[in-house]
Amino acid sequence: MDTFFAELSSHLRPASLRVVGNSLRSYFRYRALLGESTAALVASLPRIADWRRTTLPKVLVDAELDAFLKAFDCTDPVGLRDYAIARCLLDLGLRGHEVTYLTLESVDWRSATLTISSTKSKRVQQLPLPVSTGEAIAQYLRRGRPQTVNRALFVRHRAPYDKPLGVPAIRNSMNPAFVRCGLRDRFCNTHVLRRTMATQLQRSGASVKEIADLLRHQSLDTANTYARVDLEGLRAVALPWPGSRP
């Protein structure tokens, strides 16, 4: 078994090796149900280290987040649109493809909710609309959104017109802001905003279940990444070692 996995490791990443290992464990359990002895084979399967869980998620700290939000030119129609998109990604933890499927009907101004109709779970979900997000969207609709027959909330400002922004365009709308605030060497995607929102919730005392619900995760294991040990936070509350000097 060691030779088999050593050969696989020459061309597979750790994540793929874990898939192979889990698949073999499932197969061996199946063979055991048929009456065969597979305990030795199961014990010989190696445990593949998951080094991603040894560090905290990479997120924007408060100063970086403030600089990022100030990097949008809200006197320009495209800047208004991109700022509203940033607020959706940050305040609600939306994925890029969820933003592309937002329509004018997605926003219920009277009840202050936003309906998400394109999620990984294929379910329609409603989220509370924060004031900062609603104000950004309202400013874009009033002063930035071009005349169009398309019902998508965020549309193209360049040809081809009357089309919603695609996922690559959503990503590209954020990258210039990272460049302008000097963070391009550290961040270059929209998912960091989703992680930042989740980390802020965790630090404010939200439970893993609450974070998972807001991020629309079907499994708590996916949200557990935000419950990793924060060494700096532990140092702040650690009691002195008995007998040590204060």
trRosetta pair geometry for C-beta under 8 A, 3 or more apart (Angstrom, degrees):
i j d omega theta_ij theta_ji phi_ij phi_ji
1 4 5.5 -52 -150 32 34 116
1 5 6.5 23 157 -10 67 105
1 41 7.3 149 -72 -150 136 66
1 44 4.2 126 25 139 156 116
1 45 6.4 -104 -178 -85 142 43
1 46 7.4 168 136 -21 108 85
2 5 6.2 -61 -148 42 30 101
2 6 6.0 34 153 -24 66 110
2 44 7.7 -99 -37 180 76 97
2 46 7.1 91 -106 -48 68 121
3 6 5.6 -54 -143 36 30 115
3 7 6.5 30 157 -19 63 104
4 7 6.1 -60 -158 33 26 108
4 8 6.6 23 149 -15 63 108
5 8 5.4 -51 -145 38 39 113
5 9 6.1 46 155 -29 68 103
5 17 6.7 77 -155 -152 98 114
5 20 7.7 163 -112 101 86 134
5 21 7.7 34 -108 -75 126 99
5 46 5.5 -151 87 22 174 128
6 9 5.8 -50 -147 29 29 114
6 10 7.5 41 151 -31 56 94
7 10 6.1 -45 -167 11 38 114
8 11 7.2 -92 -170 51 40 77
8 12 5.0 -17 164 20 85 130
8 17 6.1 133 120 -107 121 91
8 20 6.4 -81 -174 38 162 174
9 12 6.3 -73 -106 56 29 86
9 17 6.2 23 -90 -87 78 140
12 16 4.1 -121 -172 90 106 126
12 17 5.3 133 113 -57 122 80
12 20 7.3 32 154 -16 168 134
13 16 5.0 93 55 10 72 102
13 17 7.1 -133 101 -6 37 89
14 17 5.4 -55 -146 36 35 114
14 18 6.4 39 155 -23 67 100
14 48 5.3 161 -163 169 86 120
14 49 6.8 -59 -148 72 141 65
14 50 7.1 164 140 -101 130 50
14 51 7.3 94 49 10 171 95
15 18 5.8 -51 -154 30 32 112
15 19 6.9 35 148 -20 62 101
16 19 5.5 -48 -154 30 39 115
16 20 6.7 41 148 -19 66 100
17 20 5.6 -50 -152 34 36 113
17 21 6.3 36 151 -18 67 105
17 48 4.7 147 105 -99 113 152
18 21 5.6 -53 -146 38 34 112
18 22 6.2 32 156 -17 67 106
18 48 4.6 -126 -73 60 80 136
18 50 7.2 36 -73 -76 150 98
19 22 5.9 -56 -144 39 29 108
19 23 6.2 30 155 -21 64 108
20 23 5.8 -58 -148 36 28 112
20 24 6.4 25 155 -17 64 107
21 24 5.9 -57 -149 36 30 109
21 25 6.5 31 153 -20 65 104
21 45 5.4 125 -151 179 94 116
21 46 6.8 -97 -106 68 134 64
21 47 7.7 128 178 -110 161 33
21 48 6.0 -171 -3 -10 149 111
22 25 5.6 -51 -148 34 34 113
22 26 6.5 35 153 -19 64 103
23 26 5.8 -54 -152 35 32 111
23 27 6.4 31 151 -19 65 106
24 27 5.5 -53 -146 37 35 112
24 28 6.2 34 155 -19 68 105
24 41 7.9 -123 162 152 109 108
24 45 6.0 171 95 -106 126 131
25 28 5.8 -54 -145 37 30 109
25 29 6.4 34 154 -21 64 104
25 42 6.2 77 -126 -131 78 91
25 45 6.2 -108 -69 36 91 175
26 29 5.7 -53 -151 33 31 112
26 30 6.6 35 150 -20 63 104
27 30 5.5 -53 -154 33 34 115
27 31 6.5 32 150 -17 67 103
28 31 5.6 -50 -147 37 37 111
28 32 6.4 43 150 -24 65 102
28 38 4.1 172 -171 163 95 142
28 41 5.3 -162 -120 97 136 119
28 42 5.0 177 118 -70 152 90
28 45 8.0 -137 -1 -37 151 132
29 32 5.5 -51 -150 32 33 115
29 33 6.7 39 150 -22 63 100
29 38 7.5 -132 -66 82 27 145
29 42 7.8 75 -60 -90 71 131
30 33 5.7 -51 -156 29 34 113
30 34 7.0 29 147 -15 62 104
31 34 5.5 -56 -156 36 39 113
31 36 4.5 -45 159 57 94 128
31 38 5.1 106 85 -53 113 140
32 35 7.8 126 -178 -12 33 7
32 36 6.2 -96 -92 68 36 70
32 37 7.5 49 -114 -123 80 20
32 38 4.7 -102 -63 31 93 115
32 39 7.7 86 -105 -51 127 66
37 40 7.2 38 141 8 97 97
38 41 4.8 -54 -166 44 74 116
38 42 5.7 78 133 -26 88 98
39 42 5.8 -55 -148 36 31 110
39 43 6.3 29 155 -18 65 108
40 43 5.8 -56 -147 38 31 111
40 44 6.4 29 154 -22 64 109
41 44 5.8 -59 -149 34 31 111
41 45 7.2 46 151 -37 61 92
42 45 6.0 -41 -163 5 37 114
50 53 5.0 41 112 7 106 111
51 54 5.3 -38 -163 9 57 121
52 55 7.4 -79 -171 41 37 88
53 225 7.3 -117 -111 -117 80 77
53 228 6.7 -175 -168 -102 73 127
56 59 7.9 -65 138 6 101 102
56 199 7.9 82 173 -122 109 128
56 228 5.7 -167 -100 80 68 129
56 230 6.4 56 -90 -104 137 76
57 195 4.8 -143 154 -170 138 128
57 198 7.8 23 59 80 162 115
57 199 6.2 -143 68 -68 119 122
57 225 6.0 76 -55 146 116 111
57 226 6.7 -29 2 -91 134 68
57 228 7.9 145 -17 23 78 129
58 186 7.5 -154 177 174 127 97
58 187 7.8 -175 135 -87 116 89
58 192 6.6 -51 106 -123 89 105
58 195 7.1 50 74 110 53 154
59 192 6.4 160 -122 -171 47 82
59 195 5.0 -138 -91 118 95 100
59 196 4.3 143 -162 -94 103 68
59 199 4.7 -94 -47 21 170 155
60 64 4.3 -138 -160 98 88 114
60 65 4.3 119 127 -66 125 82
60 68 6.3 -50 -139 -6 155 144
60 183 7.7 8 -111 -149 102 160
60 187 7.2 -9 -71 -55 95 158
60 192 6.5 93 -30 148 92 110
60 193 7.5 9 2 -99 126 56
60 196 4.7 -3 34 -105 90 140
61 64 5.0 86 52 15 71 106
61 65 6.9 -137 95 -9 31 93
62 65 5.7 -57 -145 36 28 112
62 66 6.4 29 157 -20 64 105
63 66 5.8 -53 -149 35 30 111
63 67 6.5 28 153 -16 64 107
64 67 5.7 -56 -148 39 32 110
64 68 6.2 36 153 -24 66 107
64 181 7.4 117 -159 137 64 130
64 183 6.0 94 -156 -90 110 140
65 68 5.6 -52 -146 33 31 114
65 69 6.5 25 158 -14 65 105
65 90 7.7 127 -151 -145 110 140
65 196 6.5 150 -92 -177 121 147
66 69 6.2 -58 -148 38 28 106
66 70 6.4 19 156 -12 63 112
67 70 5.9 -64 -147 43 30 107
67 71 6.6 44 152 -42 63 103
67 181 4.1 132 141 -159 102 126
67 182 7.4 -43 152 40 145 93
67 183 7.3 136 97 -29 122 120
68 71 5.7 -50 -157 11 32 119
68 86 7.5 -173 142 -162 102 140
68 177 5.8 71 -164 146 74 113
68 178 6.9 1 -122 -90 101 58
68 181 5.2 -121 -84 31 48 165
68 183 6.6 -32 -81 22 100 148
69 72 7.0 -46 -174 11 41 106
69 83 7.5 79 -159 -142 70 94
69 86 6.7 169 -111 129 71 140
69 90 7.9 -66 -81 17 108 171
70 181 7.3 111 67 -94 83 120
71 176 7.9 -178 144 121 117 71
71 177 4.1 126 97 -155 125 79
71 178 7.7 148 93 -45 167 19
71 180 4.1 142 -158 86 113 119
71 181 4.3 -92 -65 -42 134 103
72 79 4.9 143 174 -168 81 89
72 80 7.9 130 155 -74 119 23
72 82 5.6 -166 -129 92 119 103
72 83 4.0 153 124 -75 162 99
72 86 6.7 -144 -48 8 143 147
72 177 5.8 -17 -64 -103 78 121
73 76 4.5 34 110 15 113 114
73 78 8.0 32 69 78 102 81
73 79 3.6 -112 74 -95 69 159
74 79 5.4 -130 -74 124 30 113
74 80 5.5 84 -144 -85 66 71
74 83 5.6 -5 -87 -11 97 161
74 139 7.1 1 -166 140 113 144
75 79 6.9 20 46 62 46 143
76 79 3.9 84 63 7 95 112
76 80 6.9 -161 87 -11 48 81
76 144 7.8 61 124 -118 42 108
77 80 5.7 -52 -149 32 32 112
77 81 6.6 30 153 -17 64 103
77 140 8.0 96 -160 -146 63 72
77 143 7.1 -148 -102 129 74 70
77 144 3.8 147 -146 -146 68 76
77 145 7.5 -176 -162 -39 106 19
77 146 7.1 71 172 -55 149 80
77 157 6.2 149 111 -121 116 142
78 81 5.6 -52 -150 36 35 112
78 82 6.2 30 154 -16 68 107
78 144 7.4 -178 -36 -162 20 116
78 157 5.2 -117 -84 33 94 162
79 82 5.8 -55 -141 40 31 107
79 83 6.1 33 158 -21 65 107
79 144 7.8 -131 64 -116 58 137
80 83 5.9 -55 -145 36 27 110
80 84 6.5 27 155 -18 62 106
80 136 7.8 174 -170 -171 69 72
80 139 5.7 -131 -153 122 115 97
80 140 4.4 162 142 -101 102 73
80 143 6.0 -171 -99 87 170 99
80 144 3.5 -155 74 -55 134 151
81 84 5.9 -60 -154 36 30 109
81 85 6.5 30 151 -19 65 106
81 140 5.3 108 -88 -142 51 126
81 144 5.4 -161 -44 141 80 138
81 145 7.1 114 -86 -82 103 66
81 154 5.9 119 -167 -140 105 95
81 157 7.0 -161 4 -39 156 124
81 173 7.4 -85 112 -151 97 142
82 85 5.5 -50 -149 35 35 115
82 86 6.4 41 151 -23 65 102
82 173 4.4 -159 -117 175 102 107
82 174 7.2 175 -167 -74 104 48
82 176 7.9 -28 -164 58 164 111
82 177 6.9 176 147 -43 128 122
83 86 5.5 -49 -149 33 34 115
83 87 6.6 35 152 -19 64 102
83 136 5.6 -134 123 -152 92 117
83 140 7.5 -174 65 -66 88 111
84 87 5.7 -51 -151 33 34 112
84 88 6.7 36 150 -19 64 102
84 133 7.8 89 -156 -161 69 61
84 136 4.2 167 -104 141 68 99
84 137 4.9 111 -151 -85 124 52
84 139 7.3 -168 -69 63 112 89
84 140 4.3 -55 -28 -25 149 144
84 154 7.3 -175 92 -89 115 111
85 88 5.7 -54 -153 34 35 112
85 89 6.4 31 152 -16 67 106
85 99 5.9 67 -144 -167 91 145
85 154 6.0 60 -77 -105 107 156
85 165 7.9 -34 -96 64 143 160
85 170 6.3 -161 -170 -143 140 85
85 173 5.8 41 68 107 155 142
85 174 7.4 -118 110 -63 118 91
86 89 5.8 -57 -148 39 32 110
86 90 5.9 15 159 -7 68 116
86 136 7.9 -110 62 -176 81 159
86 174 6.5 133 -91 -108 92 94
86 177 7.0 10 -84 18 142 173
86 193 6.9 -146 -157 -119 68 156
87 90 5.9 -62 -134 48 28 101
87 91 5.2 6 176 -2 71 120
87 130 7.9 -136 173 72 105 114
87 132 5.8 -152 -146 129 125 92
87 133 4.5 170 144 -109 115 67
87 136 4.3 137 9 38 155 160
87 137 7.5 -123 76 -38 131 79
88 91 6.7 -49 -109 47 17 94
88 92 5.6 -31 -165 35 55 119
88 94 5.0 -20 150 23 92 138
88 99 5.6 122 109 -108 140 106
88 102 7.4 -84 -142 -39 157 159
88 114 7.9 -173 -129 -172 99 167
88 133 6.1 100 -80 -145 55 115
88 137 7.7 76 -59 -68 105 109
89 92 7.5 -43 -88 56 5 79
89 93 7.4 30 -179 -125 42 16
89 94 5.5 -89 -99 58 46 86
89 96 7.7 15 -103 -80 116 60
89 99 6.8 -27 -65 -61 86 138
89 174 7.5 -17 26 -85 166 138
89 190 5.4 -104 -138 -172 148 103
89 193 4.1 53 132 99 109 143
89 194 6.4 -81 -178 -54 80 75
90 93 7.8 8 -173 -66 13 45
90 193 4.5 -83 -79 -174 73 109
90 194 7.9 -119 -99 -66 36 37
90 196 6.5 -25 -135 80 87 119
90 197 5.6 159 -173 -62 48 110
91 130 4.8 -120 -180 36 133 139
91 132 5.9 -178 -87 78 145 109
91 133 4.5 -139 71 -57 154 116
91 197 6.8 164 -114 -112 8 131
92 114 6.7 -49 -108 63 157 145
92 127 5.5 90 -145 132 115 156
92 130 7.4 -155 -60 5 82 106
92 133 6.4 59 -30 -99 106 160
92 197 7.5 -37 62 -153 14 167
92 214 7.9 -145 -166 178 54 96
93 193 7.9 -172 -113 120 46 78
93 194 4.6 85 -153 -140 72 78
93 197 4.5 -140 -72 82 90 144
93 198 6.2 82 -112 -51 134 85
93 214 6.1 87 34 135 143 96
93 215 5.1 -79 140 -102 146 73
94 98 4.4 -134 -169 86 98 124
94 99 5.3 112 126 -57 135 85
94 116 7.1 -167 -117 -108 102 126
94 194 7.3 -124 61 -91 28 105
95 98 4.6 96 56 2 78 106
95 99 7.4 -142 94 -8 44 84
95 119 8.0 121 25 -128 123 64
95 120 7.9 73 0 -35 160 99
95 190 7.9 107 -162 108 43 122
95 191 7.8 7 -126 -99 73 81
95 194 6.8 19 -84 -77 56 151
96 99 5.8 -55 -158 29 35 112
96 100 6.9 33 150 -20 66 102
96 167 4.6 86 129 -143 121 87
96 170 4.5 155 -154 93 97 142
96 171 6.1 -6 -120 -55 149 83
96 190 5.0 117 -70 60 103 151
96 191 7.9 -62 -26 -59 102 73
97 100 5.5 -47 -151 30 42 115
97 101 6.8 31 155 -12 67 106
97 118 6.3 -104 135 124 94 124
97 167 5.2 -21 -78 -85 73 118
98 101 6.1 -64 -153 40 34 104
98 102 7.3 54 148 -43 63 90
98 116 5.6 -7 -161 -149 119 111
98 118 5.7 -175 -113 80 58 88
98 119 6.4 28 -97 -88 115 65
99 102 5.8 -34 -160 -2 40 116
99 154 6.6 0 160 23 95 142
99 165 7.6 -27 120 80 102 116
99 170 5.5 124 79 -124 133 143
100 118 7.8 -50 73 68 82 151
100 152 7.5 -28 -179 -151 55 127
100 154 7.4 -86 -113 64 43 110
100 164 5.7 111 -169 139 77 123
100 165 5.8 -123 -113 88 85 72
100 166 6.1 31 -123 -136 142 27
100 167 5.9 -72 -33 -62 142 63
100 170 6.2 -101 -59 -41 93 132
101 116 7.9 81 86 -160 113 61
101 117 6.0 -127 139 69 124 89
101 118 3.8 81 33 10 169 136
101 152 8.0 -95 -143 -127 21 94
101 164 7.9 75 -87 155 30 164
102 106 4.6 -100 -155 37 74 163
102 107 7.8 49 -175 -39 109 88
102 114 7.5 -23 -127 -171 117 109
102 116 7.9 -41 -86 -109 84 60
102 152 7.1 82 84 -165 60 68
102 153 4.1 -34 116 17 102 133
102 154 6.7 54 67 3 111 92
103 106 5.0 126 52 -21 62 97
103 151 4.8 19 -157 134 110 96
103 152 5.8 -73 -106 -110 66 33
103 153 5.8 -178 -139 -36 10 82
104 107 6.9 -60 -172 30 40 100
104 151 5.3 -101 16 -167 103 77
104 152 7.9 69 -24 98 76 9
104 153 6.0 154 -66 -89 48 70
105 115 7.7 -34 123 49 75 130
105 151 6.9 7 -6 173 97 123
106 114 5.8 28 148 -163 95 72
106 115 4.8 -136 -149 57 67 83
106 116 7.5 61 -154 -76 120 35
106 117 7.1 -120 -105 -6 104 105
106 153 6.3 -63 38 -47 123 129
107 113 8.0 165 -153 88 42 48
107 114 5.9 -15 -102 -108 63 76
107 115 8.0 -132 -57 18 24 80
107 129 6.9 74 -142 -96 85 152
107 134 7.7 133 -155 -121 122 83
107 137 6.4 177 -97 138 153 154
107 153 7.2 103 -20 -107 112 130
108 111 4.6 -2 124 46 124 98
108 112 7.2 -60 95 5 81 12
108 113 4.7 6 52 56 115 87
108 114 7.6 -157 22 -76 77 31
108 115 7.1 73 -17 -24 105 100
108 129 7.7 -174 60 -14 69 135
109 112 7.1 21 -166 -76 32 51
109 134 7.5 118 -124 -151 77 121
112 128 6.4 17 124 -162 95 73
112 129 4.6 -136 179 52 66 101
112 134 6.7 -52 -137 -69 86 149
113 126 4.8 3 178 -175 130 109
113 127 6.6 147 -161 74 75 37
113 128 6.1 -57 -106 -109 68 36
113 129 5.7 -158 -100 -16 10 98
114 126 7.1 148 74 -156 39 60
114 127 5.0 -23 62 63 92 93
114 128 7.8 17 17 108 84 12
114 129 4.8 114 -30 -81 95 96
114 133 7.6 -62 -38 128 144 139
115 124 6.4 -2 -174 -175 102 97
115 125 7.4 160 -155 86 56 37
115 126 5.3 -30 -99 -98 67 75
115 127 8.0 175 -85 19 21 71
116 119 5.7 64 135 -53 115 107
116 124 7.1 166 84 -156 54 49
116 125 4.9 -12 58 64 103 87
116 126 7.5 -178 16 -86 76 23
116 127 6.3 45 -17 -9 112 110
116 216 7.3 -102 97 -65 153 154
117 124 5.0 -2 -114 -114 68 89
119 122 6.7 -122 72 -35 74 17
119 123 5.9 -34 57 52 126 68
119 125 6.4 30 -25 10 149 117
119 216 5.3 -97 -152 160 139 150
120 216 7.3 142 34 124 92 111
120 218 7.6 -110 97 -18 110 112
121 216 6.6 -137 9 170 119 101
121 218 5.6 141 -86 -66 120 113
123 216 8.0 -167 62 -155 108 114
125 216 6.2 -169 29 -104 166 120
127 214 7.4 85 -128 -147 113 73
129 133 5.8 -129 -170 85 73 117
129 134 4.9 82 147 -63 115 105
130 133 4.6 88 62 10 87 104
130 134 6.8 -159 91 -5 42 88
131 134 5.8 -60 -145 41 29 109
131 135 6.1 29 159 -20 67 108
132 135 6.0 -54 -145 36 27 110
132 136 6.5 27 156 -18 61 108
133 136 5.9 -58 -151 36 30 110
133 137 6.4 25 155 -15 66 107
134 137 5.8 -57 -146 39 31 108
134 138 6.1 31 157 -20 67 109
135 138 5.7 -55 -144 38 30 112
135 139 6.3 31 157 -20 64 106
136 139 6.0 -53 -148 35 28 110
136 140 6.6 28 153 -17 62 106
137 140 5.7 -58 -152 37 32 111
137 141 6.3 29 153 -18 67 107
137 153 7.3 -35 -146 -174 113 124
138 141 5.8 -55 -145 37 32 109
138 142 6.2 21 159 -12 66 111
139 142 6.0 -61 -142 43 28 105
139 143 5.8 -28 177 29 66 114
139 144 7.1 47 130 -3 70 112
140 143 7.1 -81 -126 57 17 74
140 144 4.4 -54 -149 51 60 125
140 145 5.7 75 148 -41 79 91
140 154 8.0 -19 151 -101 151 80
141 144 7.5 -5 -25 50 13 81
141 145 5.2 -3 -122 5 41 133
145 148 7.5 -96 165 20 92 109
145 155 6.8 80 -152 33 91 106
146 155 6.7 -106 47 87 95 121
146 157 6.0 143 -23 -119 128 71
146 161 7.2 -84 102 -146 145 114
148 155 5.3 -126 44 132 169 173
148 161 6.5 -148 -107 167 110 97
148 162 5.0 173 -154 -101 103 65
149 162 5.9 10 45 -134 82 117
150 155 5.4 129 79 -106 131 132
150 162 4.7 151 -31 -166 112 62
150 163 6.4 -173 -86 -77 160 16
150 164 6.3 -163 163 -51 137 73
152 155 5.3 126 81 -75 108 83
152 163 7.7 18 22 164 147 31
152 164 3.3 -159 -133 -89 171 109
152 165 7.6 178 147 15 141 65
153 164 7.9 49 42 -127 53 109
154 164 6.5 74 81 -155 65 82
154 165 5.0 -37 118 13 105 120
154 170 7.8 84 104 -95 149 92
155 161 7.7 46 156 -165 116 64
155 162 7.1 -21 -164 -126 133 19
155 163 6.6 132 -155 77 86 34
155 164 5.7 -73 -104 -104 62 44
155 165 6.8 -174 -133 -29 14 77
156 159 7.6 89 133 -123 133 3
156 160 6.7 68 74 82 159 52
156 161 6.0 -146 85 -117 106 41
156 162 7.8 -35 48 30 102 23
156 163 5.2 18 4 67 123 84
156 164 7.5 120 -22 165 81 7
156 165 6.2 142 -67 -77 68 68
156 169 7.3 -70 -95 -156 89 163
158 161 7.7 -134 121 -73 17 73
160 163 5.4 49 102 0 98 134
165 169 4.1 -131 -163 95 92 129
165 170 5.6 117 133 -59 123 75
165 173 7.2 -8 -158 -29 152 137
166 169 5.0 97 53 10 68 104
166 170 7.2 -120 105 -8 37 88
167 170 5.5 -49 -148 30 36 115
167 171 6.5 34 154 -17 66 103
168 171 5.7 -55 -151 38 35 111
168 172 6.1 30 153 -16 68 109
169 172 5.5 -54 -140 42 33 110
169 173 6.3 42 155 -30 64 102
170 173 5.8 -53 -152 26 28 114
170 174 7.3 20 152 -13 59 104
170 190 6.2 -9 133 -54 101 155
171 174 6.2 -65 -163 34 34 106
171 175 6.7 38 149 -31 69 105
171 189 6.2 -30 -140 -138 107 64
171 190 5.5 -110 -104 -20 67 107
172 175 5.6 -43 -142 21 40 118
172 176 7.7 41 167 -17 63 92
173 176 7.4 -52 -167 25 29 102
174 177 5.7 -61 -165 35 48 113
174 178 6.6 46 145 -20 77 103
174 189 7.6 50 85 173 136 19
174 190 5.3 145 6 -86 160 82
174 193 7.5 -115 -137 -25 147 132
175 178 5.6 -54 -152 34 39 112
175 179 6.5 40 151 -21 68 103
175 184 7.2 62 -171 -121 77 97
175 188 6.0 30 -116 -152 99 70
176 179 5.3 -52 -150 34 38 115
176 180 6.2 37 154 -21 70 104
177 180 5.7 -51 -143 36 33 110
177 181 6.4 11 163 -1 66 108
178 181 6.5 -68 -144 47 26 94
178 183 4.7 -92 -159 81 79 92
178 184 4.7 119 125 -84 98 62
178 187 5.2 -138 -130 87 136 95
178 188 6.4 -157 90 -94 164 49
179 182 7.9 36 177 -68 29 24
179 183 8.0 -94 -59 54 18 59
179 184 4.4 36 -92 -61 61 131
183 186 5.2 -64 -171 49 77 104
183 187 5.1 3 143 33 109 105
184 187 7.3 -84 -119 64 23 61
184 188 6.5 58 -161 -84 63 91
187 192 4.9 -76 -139 21 118 169
189 192 6.1 119 74 -9 77 93
190 193 5.8 -44 -175 24 60 113
190 194 7.2 58 136 -15 75 100
191 194 5.3 -49 -157 35 52 115
191 195 6.3 51 146 -18 75 102
192 195 5.5 -52 -147 40 37 112
192 196 6.2 45 151 -27 66 103
193 196 5.5 -47 -145 31 32 116
193 197 6.6 35 154 -19 62 101
194 197 5.9 -52 -152 33 31 111
194 198 6.6 27 152 -15 63 107
194 215 7.1 94 -178 -128 106 105
195 198 5.7 -58 -148 39 34 110
195 199 6.1 33 155 -20 68 108
195 226 7.9 -176 -155 -85 72 105
196 199 5.8 -56 -145 38 29 110
196 200 6.4 31 155 -20 64 106
197 200 5.8 -56 -151 34 29 112
197 201 6.6 31 151 -20 63 104
198 201 5.6 -53 -153 33 34 113
198 202 6.5 34 150 -20 66 104
198 211 5.4 80 -150 -160 91 116
198 214 7.8 172 -101 85 78 115
198 215 6.0 15 -89 -65 119 131
198 223 7.3 -145 -157 -143 132 87
198 226 4.9 -117 144 -82 109 150
199 202 5.5 -51 -148 34 35 113
199 203 6.3 31 155 -16 66 107
199 226 5.9 -147 -88 -136 57 106
200 203 5.8 -57 -146 40 31 109
200 204 6.3 26 155 -17 65 110
201 204 5.8 -62 -147 39 29 107
201 206 4.0 -29 166 30 91 146
201 210 7.0 -149 169 110 127 106
201 211 5.3 151 102 -97 136 95
201 214 7.0 -177 -97 50 167 152
201 226 7.6 23 71 161 95 153
202 206 6.0 -76 -83 59 33 91
202 208 8.0 32 -108 -85 100 60
202 211 6.3 11 -66 -73 85 145
202 226 4.5 -158 -55 157 145 110
202 227 6.7 -152 -137 -80 129 56
203 233 7.8 -148 -123 -90 89 139
206 210 4.4 -119 -174 86 99 131
206 211 5.5 118 121 -54 122 86
207 210 4.7 100 54 5 78 100
207 211 7.1 -142 97 -2 43 86
208 211 5.6 -55 -149 39 34 112
208 212 6.1 36 153 -22 67 107
208 220 5.8 70 134 -162 117 101
208 223 5.2 140 -172 113 84 114
208 224 6.1 20 -146 -92 139 58
208 226 7.1 161 -115 71 79 96
208 227 5.1 -28 -81 -50 117 136
209 212 5.7 -54 -146 37 29 112
209 213 6.4 31 155 -21 64 105
209 220 6.6 -31 -89 -109 64 115
209 223 8.0 141 -84 83 19 152
210 213 5.8 -52 -148 33 30 112
210 214 6.5 24 156 -14 64 107
211 214 6.0 -60 -148 40 30 106
211 215 6.1 14 159 -5 67 114
211 217 8.0 13 118 18 74 127
211 223 4.9 149 101 -166 106 129
211 226 5.7 -122 166 65 166 147
212 215 6.0 -65 -140 49 26 101
212 217 4.3 -85 -153 59 81 112
212 219 7.6 -116 -148 96 132 29
212 220 5.4 -69 -68 -108 161 59
212 222 6.9 112 -123 70 99 92
212 223 3.8 -111 -76 -17 86 153
213 216 7.5 24 178 -76 30 38
213 217 7.9 -67 -49 41 21 76
215 222 7.9 -146 106 114 132 113
215 223 6.3 156 46 -95 137 107
217 220 7.3 118 111 -90 123 26
217 222 4.3 -159 -154 76 132 127
217 223 5.0 -175 44 -42 159 100
218 222 7.5 66 51 9 60 138
219 222 5.0 101 75 -8 90 98
219 223 7.8 -176 101 5 57 82
220 223 5.7 -64 -157 46 48 104
220 224 6.3 68 144 -47 74 95
221 224 5.4 -37 -151 5 36 123
222 225 7.3 -35 168 -3 40 105
223 226 6.0 -41 178 26 68 108
223 227 7.5 59 130 -14 75 104
224 227 5.2 -61 -156 38 57 112
224 228 7.8 90 149 -52 70 70
225 228 6.5 -14 -172 -27 41 109
229 234 6.8 -2 -176 -33 94 135
230 233 3.8 43 103 17 117 118
230 234 6.5 158 88 -17 63 84
231 234 5.6 -56 -147 37 34 111
231 235 6.4 39 154 -25 67 101
232 235 5.7 -48 -150 29 33 113
232 236 6.9 35 151 -23 61 102
233 236 5.8 -53 -158 27 36 114
233 237 7.1 3 157 5 66 106
234 237 6.4 -76 -152 48 35 90
234 238 5.8 53 153 -54 73 101
235 238 5.6 -36 -136 4 32 121
240 244 5.4 -142 172 67 100 112
240 246 6.2 -62 -89 -110 165 59
241 244 4.2 69 68 -14 93 131
